Amino acid sequence: MKKKVLFLVAAVLLGFAACAQKSEPWPDRKVLVAYFSATGTTKAVAERIAAATGGELYAITPAEPYTPDDLNWNDANSRTTAEMNDPKARPALAGAMPDVEGYDVVYLGFPIWWNTAPRPVNSFLEQCDLGGKTVIPFATSGGSGIANAQRELQKAYPEVKWQEGQLLNDATDKDIKAFLAP
């Protein structure tokens, strides 16, 4: 009887360990979820990714927050239009950059603007040394895909070990889990 109880306890513990292993896509790796979000849409996805991975969140925050007028892509004189029309634009960021040395995997989130990543993402990438780090982009968008943004990021930052990104509009828990699978 004692052997049966011990066997049963061991089987249950092994089952719990297997479940825990499956729920964490990057076991034994430290994860950073860095994101830029002007309206909160990308932030919501980033929070879900951080919760699912046990990763730490870092908000890429412009020193000068974007106003609704700044975000008006129909206005040729809006701040975002000016930034996106200037490939060298690098808006100043608020706060200190994260110490990325201890992270193994970085999920990088952003909305798609003008079919690419917003300029604050470039500011972040140029202020953090992600060379040799595994970086997995994710994005939200009202109409564009992530493919062009990822191509441009890979071209501009070839020292980063980019992995395939994904657009996560209206992502379900199942979508997030599939995206996170290494």
N, C-alpha and C positions, 0 to 999 in steps of 0.2 A: 504494500500500500504506500509506504514511504517513497519508494522508487517511482511509483506512478505520479504522486504529487510533485516530486522534484522534476520529473520529465515534463509534466503539464506546465509548471511554473517556467521552466527553461523554454518551452515552446512559445508560451505567451510573450516572454521577454524578447525572444528572438523575433517574433512577429512585430512587436513594437519597434524594435531596432530597424527592421526592414522598412516599416512604414515611415519612420523618421528619415531614413536614408533616401527614400523615394521623394519625400516632400521638399528636400533641399537640393536644388539643381547643381550647386557647386559645393559639395561637402568638403570640408577642410580647406576652404578658400575664403578669403575675406573679400566681401563685395561692397562696392560703392555704387550708389544710384545717383548720378549727377543729372540734373535736368534744368532746362530753361522753360518757363511757362509764363506767357504774358496774360492769359485769361483764366488759368486754373485747370484747363483740360488736361494738359500734359502732366501737371502736378498730381492729379488724381491717379493717373496710370503709374507714375513713378512711385507713389505711396504704396500701391498694390504690389509692384515689383519688389520694393524694399521689404514689405511684410512677407512675401512669399519666399524671399531669399535669405532673410535675416540680415540684409544689407543695410548700410548706413545711407541716409539721405543727405544730399547736398544740393541746395538751390543755387543755380547760376543766376545771380541777381544783378541787373544793371544798376550802376550808381545813380542814374536818373531813370526812375520807373517810367514805363510806357503808359501814356494816357490813351483814352479812346480815340482822340484826334490823331495821336502818333500812329495808332494801329489802323487808320483808315487807308486801306490799300487802293481805294478809288481816288484818293487825293494825290496828285502828282507831287505835291509839296510836303506830304507828311514825312515824319521822321523815318518811319520804316521804309518808305519808298526811296528816300535819299540814301539810307544805309544799304539797302539791297541793290541799288543801282551803282554803288561804289564797292567793288570787290575788296578793296583795301580797308574799308571801314571796320573799326574795332572799338565798339562802345566800351567805355570804362565800366568795370565791375565793382560792386560794393563788397566789402568784407574781405577776409583773408581766404586764400585758396586752400583747399584741403591738402593735407599731406598725403599724397597718393602712393608714397613709397610702400606702405604696408598692405596695399590692396592688390589682389590677384586679378580680379575681374571688375570692369567698370561698365555699367549700363549707362548709356548717354541718351537722354531724352530731350526732344524738342518738337515744336510745331513746325510744319513745313511752310516756309514763306517763299514765294516766288520760285517754287519748285526746288528749294534747297534749304539748308539749315540757316536759321537766323544768325546774324553777325555776332551776337553775344556768345554763341557757341564757339565761334572762331577765337574770340577773346579768351574764353576758358581754355581751349586747347593750346593756345600759345602761351598761357601763363602756368599751365600744369604740365609737367614732364610725364607724358603717358607713353613715351617710347618703350617698346617691348611689352607693354601691358595689353591684355586682352580687352578690347573695347567692343561692346555690342550696342549699336544704336537702335533706338525705337522712336517712333514719331506719331503725332496726331496731325490730321489734316482735314480741311473741308473739301478737298477735291484732288489733291496731288498725291502721288505715291512717294515712297522713300528711296527708290532706286537711284534717281539722279543725285539726291542729297548724299547718299552713301558713296557714290562714285566720286563726287567732288571732295568729300572729306578724305577718302582714301588717297586721292591724288595730292591733296594739299598736305596731308600728314602721313607720309608713307612709313614712318618709323613706328607707327602704332600697329598692333596686331588686330586688325579689324575682323570681326565676324559678321555674318549675315544679319542685317537688321530687319525690322518689321514695322509696318504701320499698325497701330493698335487702337484704331477708332472703335468706340463702343465695344471694347474687348470684354469677353466673358471670362470667368475664372478659368474655364477650360482653354480659352485662347491664350491667356497669360501663362498657364502651366505648360502648354505646348511651346510657346516662345522661349521659355526659360530652360527647357530641356537641353543639356549640353550635347 
